[in-house]
Amino acid sequence: FLQSGEQLVADRYSHLACIGLGIAVVAGGLRLVGSNRPWFKPGFACVLGGGIVVTLALLTFSQATVWRNTLALWTHAVGVTPTQMVRFNYAQELDRSGRKDESRAQLMLVTRAGGPEAGRAWFLIAENARDERRFTDAEFAYSEAAKLMTQSFMAHVNLGTMYLNLLDRPGEAVASFRAGVADIERGGRRPISGLPYLALGDALRRTGDALGSRMAFAKGLEFPDSRADAERELRR
C-alpha cells in the first residue's frame, strides 16, 4: 500500500504481494466449478485456464532474461527507470565488464545531477583515471567526489595515497589526509572509519614527524576497523 524507495515495487518483491491475489483467483475458480451453474462450461474453463498459464509462462520467460546476469539487469533498469542510482550501478557494471568508455559516459550523466550519487560517480571516475595514470584528471575527480560524497573521507584518503605513493608529493598527501580526518571528526549519522588516521600516521612518519605519527595512530585505536593496524604501527 505504501511506496518504499524510488520504485513502486521492486521486481524481486512483487511475487510476494501477488500471493494473495493468486489465492483469491484460485478460490474463486474452485467455487465457480463447484457451483454447478448451467451457464458454466468446465471445458471452457480448462481452455481459459490453460491459456492464462501459457501466457504467464511466456511472460516469465521474457522476464527471466532480464536477470540472466548483473549487466543485463542494470541495462534493463536504466531503460525503464533511469534514476541516478540505477545509472550509477549500470555504469559500475559496465566498468567491471571492461567497457570503460561506456561507463564513463554514464558516470558523467550522473555527475550532472549533483548529490551523493554524483559524488560516487566522481569517485569511480577518479579511480579509473588514477589507474590509467591520468593523474590531473584523477586529482580533479577526487576533489569533486569529496564535495559530494556522504563519506568524503574516502576521496581524501585515496587522493592523499595517490599524492604519496605515485606522485611523491608528501606535503599535499598530508594535507589531504588531514582533510579526511576532519571529515571523520565532523561526525554525523553515517558509517565512519579510522582509515584516515592510519593514512595520516603513515604519511607523517615518512615525512619525519614521529610524534604526529604516533598521535594519529593512537586515534586509530578508537575505531574497530583500524584498531589492529594502529596497534601494530604503534608497536613498530
Salt bridges, closest charged atoms under 4 A:
GLU93 OE1 - ARG96 NH1 3.00
ASP95 OD1 - LYS100 NZ 2.79
ASP101 OD1 - ARG104 NH1 3.22
GLU102 OE1 - ARG99 NH2 2.76
GLU117 OE1 - ARG120 NH1 3.11
GLU127 OE2 - ARG130 NH1 3.18
ASP131 OD1 - ARG130 NH2 3.05
GLU132 OE2 - ARG104 NH2 3.46
GLU132 OE1 - ARG134 NH2 2.82
ASP137 OD2 - ARG134 NH1 2.77
GLU139 OE2 - ARG169 NH2 3.47
GLU144 OE2 - LYS147 NZ 2.94
GLU172 OE1 - ARG169 NE 2.67
ASP183 OD1 - ARG186 NH2 2.53
ASP183 OD2 - ARG190 NH1 3.06
ASP202 OD1 - ARG205 NH2 3.06
ASP202 OD2 - ARG206 NH1 3.20
GLU222 OE1 - LYS219 NZ 3.41
ASP229 OD1 - ARG232 NH2 2.69
GLU233 OE1 - ARG205 NH1 2.68
GLU233 OE1 - ARG236 NH1 3.26
